[in-house]
Amino acid sequence: MSITLEQAKEKLKRYGQEHVLKYYEELSQAEKAALLEQIETSDMDVLDSCRHQEELLKRGVITPLAAMELPRIRENEEKYTAAGLEAIRAGKVGAVLLAGGMGTRLGSDAPKGVYNVGLTRELYIFQCLIRNLMDVVRQAESWVHLFVMTSDKNHETTVRFFEEHAFFGYRPEYVHFFMQKMALAVDYEGRIYLEEKGRMASSPNGNGGWFISLKDAGLLESVVRRQGIEWLNVFAVDNVLQRIADPCFVGAVMDRNCTAGAKVVRKVTPDEKVGAICLEDGRPSIVEYYDMTQELMEAKDAKGEPAYNFGVILNYLFRVDELERIVSQSLPLHVVEKKIPYLGETGEKVKPEAPNGYKFENLVLDMIHQMESCLPFEVVREKEFAPIKNRTGVDSVESARQLLRQNGVEL
């Protein structure tokens, strides 16, 4: 049972958002119930954040964090891989695919993962990722539990897509879908937009919301703990070359006794648009490319090389007990300026041409900063980094196709 209309009015009044019920009397019973439930479950404490953005953006002291580089990895590859395979065979490693986004920038209204990168055959982004994970399943002769985070914008389509394609050969009982929590979208004054007469505007709460969403979906209890999973490898949907539950990576993080690991690539230029791994106030952290000062870009390490030369590729390994520890703490909130479709004064739908308000996000990179230790683990860029963010140009469908070809994938 959702809250009553009176309780909803009280909550909205507390946050100065009474306008949300403007069209309430025009709604059907089902729409009324859905709106009341959305009011009940939405976190409105975040709304005040857009008035205190300066405080949110304060950074600590940034210093270098040395990566485990390729020569060192190759020296110990056999040892690390053996340890990683042992953990996978013991069921201690799970994988989490962050797939809540849509293919909007690719000119598609469908979930990003269903985008076809093939030329002479169908080759979907989801298919590429499953194929990469299957390499490890074959190597370990053991299945890995895969958790797929969707959003309310793409959940049904994603689940149906996997079912229609018979999970691309993956065992369905090892695939678990869960929905990312949503965050409200507001105008510059912190006033919630309506996207329909019976629905407040909202968007996925950022990739840092994955663990709390997995927990709230009951999967922490029903799968992670029950199956004895001790490590979760979190990765983004848009990198078609990334290695998932990579035994060498898992083994190296365990060998170094770190609570987290981050796959990194050597940056092509100091100002490349990737977050750089570092220490912040002595703890592992990531400084985003737009926060990279000239001083940080020019800094050198003891070997005379750029001190912040390794960029993260959104492929992280976390120890589950550490995730459980930090879940009780709140993650930093990012207030992001966006174009938000909304209902105008007379109830007409408006699709803005320019940013018109804020969305609120938690980012997975902030989870790294809450960890005690993190191993930056270098990978070969051309073999593991083919992000698809745009249709053409840098980090595009075109560049990913080229890299897939280079790695022997038939398009």
N, C-alpha and C positions, 0 to 999 in steps of 0.2 A: 504493500500500500504506500503510495506516494504521500507527500505532505498535503495538507488541506490548502484550499485557496487562501484562507486567512493566514496560515503559517508562511505561505509563499509571499504574500503581501508584506508580512513582517520582515522576512529576510531581505527582500528587495529594498524596503524602506531603510533598513540598516545600512545598506551600501549605496543609497541614492539612485536606485535603478527601477523605480516604479513604472517607468514607461514600457517595460518588458510585457506588461499585461494589457497594453493598449487595445489589442484586437481580441482579447480573451473571449468576449461574448459572441464573437463571430465564428469561433472554432467548433468543430464537432467534438463529441465526448472523447473520442480517441485522441484527437489533437490536444484537447485540454489536459488529458492525463499525461501525455508525452511532454508537454511544456512544464507541467508541475514537477515531473520527475527530473527534467533537465535543470530546473531551478534548484531542486533539492540536492542533486549530485554535483553541481558546479562549484568549484572553488572560487569564491569571490574575494578572498583575502588578497589575491594577487593584483586586483584591479588598481590598488593604490600605488603599485610599483612604478607605473608610468610617470608618476609625479616625483619619483626619487631615483631617477635613472643614474645620476652621477654617482650615488653611493653604491649602486650595483656594479659599476664598472671599475671600481678601485682594484688595482693589481698590487701584488706583493713584489718583493725583490726577485728579479729574474736572473738565474745563473745557469751555466751549461750542465747538461746531464749526458754523460758519455754513452754512446750506443754500442751494442755488441755488433761489430762490423763483420762483413763477409769472410775475411781470412780466418778470423777466430771461429766463426760458425763452421766453416769447412773443415777446420782442424778437428773439431769435436762432433761433426755431423752424425757419425755412427752412434756415438754414446747418447747424444740428445734424442736421436730418432728412436733408438731402442727404448729409452725411458718413456717417450711419448706414446709409442705403440703399446707398451705395457699398461699405461694409464687408460688408453682408449679401449683395450681389450677387457679391462676391469670395469668398464662402464663409467669411468670417472669424468669423462669429457662430453659436454653437450655443446650444441651450436645454436646461436640465435641470429636469425635473419631479420634485419630491420627493413620492412617492406610496406610501410604505411603511406608512402608517397605515390603521387600520380605522375603520368608521363607528360604533363602539361608542356614543359619546355621542349619536348620532342614532338609536339604537335599532336598529342594523343590524349583522349579523355579517359583512357583505361589505366589500371595500375601500372606503374613503371616496369614491374617484373614481367608483364605479358608482352612487352615490346619485342618485335621480331627483328633481330640483327642479321638474319640470314639473307642471302642473295639468290642462290639457286635452290635453297631448301628452307624450311622453317627452322629457325634457331632462336628460341626465346631467351631473354635474360635469365628467367628462373631456371630454364633448362641448362644454361651454361653453369650456373651455380651448383645445381644438383650434380651435374657431371663432374665438377671439381671435387665435391664432397665424396662422390662415389669412388674416386681414386684412392681416398684414404680408407673407405670401407673395404675395398678390395685388398689394400696393403695390410690392413689390420685383421682382415677376415672377421670383422665385427661391425655391427651397425651403430650409428651415432644418433642420439635423439636430436632432432632438429625442431626448434621452436620458431614459428614464423609470426612476426608481429605485423598486423594489418592495422587499418584505421576504419572508422565507421564509413568513410568515403569509399573504401575498396574491399571490405572484408568478404562480402558474399561473392563478388566477382573473382577474387583471388582463390578462395576455397574451391569454387566451381571449376576454375581453370586447372588447378592441380588434379581434381577428380577426373575431369574430361581427358587429361593427358596421362592418366594412370600414374601420377606422381613422378613421371619421367623415369620410372623403374625403381624409385625409392620405396622402401616398405612403408605403407601408409600408417601402420601402428607406431612408427618412429617419428611421425610428423605431427606437430601440435600447433594449432592456430590460436592466436589470442589478439584481442583488440587493444590498441594504444588508447590511453585516456585522452580526452579532448580538453582544450583550454579555450576560454572565451576570447572573442575579438572585440576591441573597443575603438572608439574614435580618440582623437588627441586629448580630449578632456576626461578620458576614462569611462565614457558612457557606452554601455554594451550595445552593439549593433544587433538588429533583428535581420536574419537572412530570409525568414518567412514569417507570416503572421503568428505562427505557433512555434517558432524556433529561434533561439538566440544564435547569433553567428559564432562559430567555433572552428578550431583547426587542431590537428594533432599537436600534443604538448611538447614536441621536440624529441630527438632520439635519446635523450637522457632519461626519458620516462619509461624506458623498456622494462627495467627490473621490477618497478612497482606495479606496472601493468601486468607483467607475468605473474607476480605474486597475487594480485587482486583477482586474476582469472583462475586462481586455485592450482596453477601448474607447479608452483614451488613445492607445495605440499604433495600433490598427487603424482608428480613425475620426478622432479629434481631430488627431493629428499628420499622418496621411496626407492628410486633407482640408484641412489648413492652417488649422484653426479657432484663432483667437487670443483669442477672448472667449467666456465661457460665462455665460449669463443663468440664474440659479438662482431657482426660484420654488416656492411651496407649492401643494399640491393644493386647499386649501380656499377660495381666493379666486377666485370665479367671474367677476369683472370685470377681473382684472388683465391689463394689456397685456404681451405677451411679445415679446422681441427687438424692443422698441420703438425704431425708428430714431432718434427725437429723443433718447432717453435714451442710447443707444449713442454717438451723435454728440457729445453734451455731455460725456460721460466722456472720450472721446478728445480733444476740444478742450481740456479742462482738464488733459490729460496725467496723469490719475489712474490708479492701478492697480486701482481698484474703484469701484463706484457703488452707491448704495442708494436705492431709491425710498422716499420718506417722505410722510406726510400731516401736516397741522397737527392737533395734538391738540385734542379737544373740551373736555377738562378737564385740569388739571395732573396728576391722578392716574389718567388713563385707562390701561387695561391694555395698553399697547403699550411696547416698548422704545424709549428715546429715544437718538437719535444724539448723540455727543459726542466729545471727545478724552479719552484716559486716558493720563497720563504723556506727553502730546504726540502720541500715535498715535490714529488713528480707533478708535472703540469704541462699544459700545452698553450703556447702563445699563438693566437690566430694570426694569419698573414696580415690582416688589417691593423693589428696592434704591433707589428714589427717596426721598431724605430730604426733609423739610420744607424744608430749606435749598435743595436743588436745585430743588424745585417753585416756590419763591418767587423764585429768582434771575432777574435781568433782563439783557438784552443792551444794547448801546449805544443802540438805538432805544427802549428802555423796554419791550420786549416780553419774554415769558418766554424765558429763555435755552435751555431744553431743551424746545422747543415742537414738535419734529418727531419723530413716531414711525415706526419702520420697519414695513414691511408684508410682510416676507420676499420681497422681489424684489430680488436683487442681481446686479450684473455684475462678473465677475472676469476679470482678464487671465490667460491660461493659464500663461504663463511664471512669473508670481508664484505661482500655485497649485502649480506644480511645485517652486518654491523652498521653500514652506512645508510641503510634504507630508513632507519629511524631519524636520520638527520636530514634537514632539507637541503636540496641542491640549490646552487645559485640560480637566480632567475634571469633570463635574457629577454629584454623587451625589444621586439623586432618590428621595424616599420614595414607595413605590407599594404597591398591593394586588397581591400575587403569588400566583396559584393554585399549589398544591404538593401533594405526597404527604405524608400524615401518618405517624406512627410505624409504623402497621400497614399502610401501603401504600394507604390510602384517599385519594381526591381531596378536597382542601379548597379551597373558594372563599371567601377571607376577606372580611369585611364592612368592615374598616378596614385602613389601611396596615400591612404586616407585614414590610417590608424595603426594600432599596434596589435601584435599577437604575442603571446607569452610562451617561452620555450625553456626547457631544461636540456642541456647538451651532454652527450656521453663523455666528452672531453673533461667535463667538470668532475665526473666520477673518478677519473684518473687522479685528480688532485686530492681526492679523499682517501686514496690508497696510501699505505705505508711506504711501498716501494713499487717501482715499475721498471721492467727491462725493455729498453728500446731495441728491437731486433731487426737488423737490416735485411731487406730482401732485394732481389734483382728486379729493378723497375720494369724492364721490358717483359718480364715473365709473370709479374704479379700485380701490375697496376695499369688497368685499362678502364678508367671511370667514364661513364656515359652521363654527361650533364646537359649537353647541347646537341642539336641535330648536326651541326657542322663545326669545323674549326678545332680549337683546343678542347680536350676532354669531351669528345663528341662520338656519335655513332660511327662516323667515318674513321676517326683515329682508333677506336676500339676494334673495328673490323680489321684494320691494318695489323694491329697487335695480335688479334686472334689468328690471322693468317700466318704471321711470323712464328706463332707457337703451334703450327700444324693443325689448326682447327679448320675444318671444311665449312665454307660459307655457302 
